[in-house]
Amino acid sequence: NLKRITEALGSTLELNEVLQVVLESALAEASADFGAVLLDCKGQERIRLAASRGEGEAPVDLSILDPLESLDAWREGSQKSILIKAGEETPFPCPLLARESRKSAMNVPLRAKGEFIGVLHVAREICPDSFTEGNLETLQMIAAQATFAIENASLYDNLHHDYMAIIRALANAVEAKDPYTRGHGDRVVKYTQSIGRCIGLDEEHLEKLKVASILHDIGKIGIRDQVLLKPGPLTDAEYSEMKLHPIIGDRILEPIRSLKDIRMWIYQHHERLDGKGYPEGIGGDDLVTPSRLLIVAEVFDALVTERAYKPAWSMEKVINFLRKNADTHFDREMSEVLIQLLQEEGESFYKENVIVY
């Protein structure tokens, strides 16, 4: 069983998934009704209920640790494994051990590089039998395996956070040049995520689409200010220069291997279904689903926001435009999903996301 737990923990780097594997394993091995993980938020003087699982109905009241003295007492008391049998009192403040429904319970500390990071807890709230020392030893072995997996998942989570921060910094560099596009990337993220979920994209594609939405205009950093910031209509020569930004963006992102798929979506975000877009003039089956989604979301945001060359369009005008241009500019399915979202949520779908600077 412990080998199976090790294999399960090694199959994911997502912290939430790791914690669920830990809890499922702990519940099964200890024949427990309820399990939870409390993580100590270092430097924030609080703890977090990171995960819970089971049949227990009593609430987990973290407020009993609000006084700093109680939090310190919890940290001190949680440093060692503890087994509480039915009828025994809780020896120190603990929101898990204090649950009214618990009969017998066990707490085992979680450590990373020797430092206390939280608690793995299981309880029997239906079964009247108390845990045994053998149950405690099993939980300690699970906690030891869990600590390594949690540490790896936390490292991955931190790396992903830094990765997304760098992605946003790149986008901010573009938006700093053009006040009319500030917040544009974040709004396009919202629209692509909403449409993507409606058409059934999985989480991996949604995450990649988020990055593509943030970075889709990165190439504008290579467009001259006289063109990018021009308040009136562009000349033919200026428009030709503006149409270079997907190519410039592709060159900027080319060295980043992890963005290989995303680069194509960004490169295609000004193409059209009928092949009359740019930079390649491709369409039809050559446009992949994420590109089609990004195309309609990007144009939609341009329509509903005020720009130097036009006022914001009304929702009715936008819906008519989407219908008229389905199967020519836009993929029909994407257009219909976006229209449905607009009809269900109204102007709040986009007005709540318009950022004023």
N, C-alpha and C positions, 0 to 999 in steps of 0.2 A: 504493500500500500504506500509506503514512504517513497518507493521508487516511482510509483505512478504520480505521486504528488510532485516530486522533483521534475518529472517530465512535463507535467501540466504547467508548473511555474516557469519552466524554461521556454514555453511556447509563446509567450507574450511579453512585451515591454510596456504595455499600457498599465498604469498604476491601478486603475479601477478594476481591470480584469484580474490582475495579480491578487488584489484584496479579495475578490469574489472567490477565486480558486482557494485561497487560504481559508476563508470562512467555510466554504463547502466541505473542505477536507477536515477541518477541525470539528464541524458538526457531526460528520459521519464517523470519524474515528473516536470521538468522545461520547457518541450517542446523546448529543445535546439538542435542545429545542431552539436555542437562540445563540447567535454569535455576533460579535462586533469587534471593530478595530478602532481604537482611539489613537490619534497621532498628536504628538506634542509640537505645537507651532512655535518653534524657537524664536525668541526675540519679540513675540507678539503677546506673551503672557496669556495664552489661551490654548485650549485643546480643541481638536476637531473630530467629530464623529465621521471617520473616513468611509466606513462601510458597516452595514448591519444586514443580518439575514436570519430568517427563522420565523417561528410561529408566535413569538412573544408579542403581546399587545401593549404592555406597559410602556410609557414614554421614557426616552432617555433624556433626563433633565440635566443639561450641562450647567445650568445656572447655579448649582450647588458649589461650583468651583469658582464663582465670580470673585469672592474675596481672595486676594493674593495669598493669604495664609492657607486657605483651603487648597489652592492650586499647588502650593509648595508641599503641602501635606500629601496630596495625591501623587506628586512626583516622587516623594520620598517613599511612600508606601508601595508604589508600583515598581520599585527597583527589583523586588524579589517576587518569585512565583508564589501564588497564594491559592489555597483550596478552602472554600467555605462550605461546610455541610449544612443540611437543612436545619433551621432553627438557630444557627450561629449568627452573631452580630457582625456587621461590617466594621473592620478595625480602623479604617481611615476613610475620609471623604472620597467617594467614587460614584459617579453617576450610573455606572453599570451595576456594581454590586448593590446599590441602594434601590434598584428596581423592586417594586412591591411584589411583583409576580414571581420573582426568582426563589427557588427553593435551595438548590445547591449551585455553586458557581466556581469558576477558576479564572484567575488572571495570570498571564505570563508576559513578562517584559519583552519588548522588541528592541534590539540594539543594532546600530550600524557603526562599524569600526570602533566598537566598544562603548559607544555613546548611546544613552537611552533615547529612543525616538517615539515610543508609544507602547500600547498594550494590546495583546490579543486576548479576548474574553469569550468564554462560552458559559452557558447556564442551562440548567434544567428547570423549566417552568411548568411542565406538564407531568413529566415523570417524577415520582416522589423519591426515587432512590438517589442517594448522594454520590458524588464522584468519588473515585478512589485515588490512591497515590499512583497507581498504574495509569489512570487516565491523565493525571498531571504530567507524568513523564512523557507520555505520547504527545501531549499538547506542547511541551517544551521542545520536542524534536521538530514538530511542525513549525513552531516559532523560529527555530534556528534556520530552517530552510527558507521560511518566509522573509526573514531579515535580509538575506542575500538578494532575493528577488525584488524586494521593496527598494533596496539600495540601487539596484540596476535600473528599475523602473523610474525612480526619482531622478537618476542621472540622465536617463533618456528624456524625461519630462523637462528637465532644465535645459538640455541641449535643444529640444524642440522649441522651447520658449525663446531661447536666444536666436534660433534660426528664424522664427517668425518676427522677432524684433528687427533683425537685419533686413528681412523682406520689407517690412514697413518703413524702415529708414530709407531704403532705395526709392520707395514710392513717395515718401515725404520730400525727397530731393527734387522730384518732378513737380509735385504740387506746390512747392515753395516758389516756383517760377511763375505759376499761373493761378491767381486767386480764384478764378472761375471754376477751376477743377479741384479745389481743395475739398476733401471729403468724398470726391467722386469714386475713388477706389473702394472706400468702405461701404458706400451705398451699393455699388455694383456687387460687392461681396454679399450683401443682404439679399439682393434680387436673385443672384445666381444660386445661392443656397436655398432660397424659397422655391424657385422653379425646379432646381435639381432634386429636392426631396419629393416634390409632386410627381416627377416622372420616374422616381424610383432609383436614383443613383445611390450607390453604396457609399459608406463613410470614407473609404479611401479616395474615391473620385471627388467627393464633396470637399475633402481636405485639399486636394490638388487644385480644385476649382477655386477655392478660397485664395490660394497663392496666385493663381493666374489672374483673378479679378483684381487683386491688389497691384499686380505688376503690369497689367496689360498696356498701360501707357508709358512704361519706363523709357521707351525710345524717344519720347518728346524732349528728353533732356538734351538730345542732339539737334533739336530744331532751333533755329535762330529766334531770339526774342521778338524781333520785328515781325516775324510770321506768326509765332505762337500766341503773342499777345495783341495782335492787330484787332481793333474793335469792329472794323467793317469787313465787307466781303473780301476774300482773297483773290488775287490775280491768278491767272492760269499757272504762272511760274511759281507763285507762292503755294498754291494748292498742290502742285507737283512735289514741292519740298515737304509739305506737311504729310503727304502720302508715304514718305520714306520712314516715318517713325516705327511702323511694325518691323521693318528691316533692321533699323538701328537697334531696336529693342532685342531682336533675335541675336544680334552680334554681341550686345552687352551681356546677355545671359548664356551665351554659348559655352563659356568655360565651366559653368556650374552643372556638373553631370546629373545631379539629382533633379534638375529642372528640364530634362530632355523632353519628356512628354508635354510638359506645360508650355515649353517654347513654341510648339506647333500651334497650340490653342491661341497663344498671344499673337503669333504671326498672322493668324487667320481672322482676328477679331474685327477687321474691316472688310472682309469678304462678304459676298451676298450669295444667296441660294441660286440665283439665276446667272452667276458668273460675272456680274457687272461691278464687283467690288475691287478692292486693291489689297495687297500689292501684286498678286499673281493673276487675279481675275479668274479664280477657280470657283467652283460651285458644286451643287448636287452631292453625289456620294463622296466627293473629295473633301467635303467639310465634315469633320467628326462631330459627334454629339456635343462634347463640351464647348467646341468652337461655336456651334449653332446657338448654344445657350448664352455664351458670352456676347455674341453679336447682338441678340435682342435685348439683353440686359444693359449693355453699354449704350445702345441707341435710346432705350427707354429713359435712362437717367439724363441723357442730353436733352431729351424732349421736355421732361417735367421740371428741369431746373433752369433758372435764368442764366443766360450766357451774354457775353458782350454784344453778340449780334442778334439776339432774339429774347423775348420774354418767355417765361415758363408757359407751357401749354396746359390747357384744361384736361381733366381726365377723359371727358367725352371725346375731345379731339384726338387724344392719344389712342384711345380704343379704336376709333375709326381708322386711324393711321395703321395700327397693327393689323386690323382686318383687311384693309386694302392691300397691304404689302406682304401678306402671308403667301407663301409659295413663290415669291419673287425676291424680296429682300430677306425675309425671315422664314425659318422653318415653321410650318403651320402648327405643329404640336406645341412648340415653344410659345408661339403667339397666343394660342388658345388658353394655355395654362396661365400665362401672364394676365390675360384678360379676365380669366376666372378669379385670380387672386385680387385683381382690382375691384371686381364686382362684389366679392365677399368682404373685403376689408375697406374699400373706399379709398379716399385720399390719404387716410392715415398710413396706408401701405408705403407711401413714398414721402409724404410731408413730414412725418415724424423722423425721417432719416436725413432730411435736408439740413446741412450744417451751414450756419451763417457766420461769416468772418468779417 
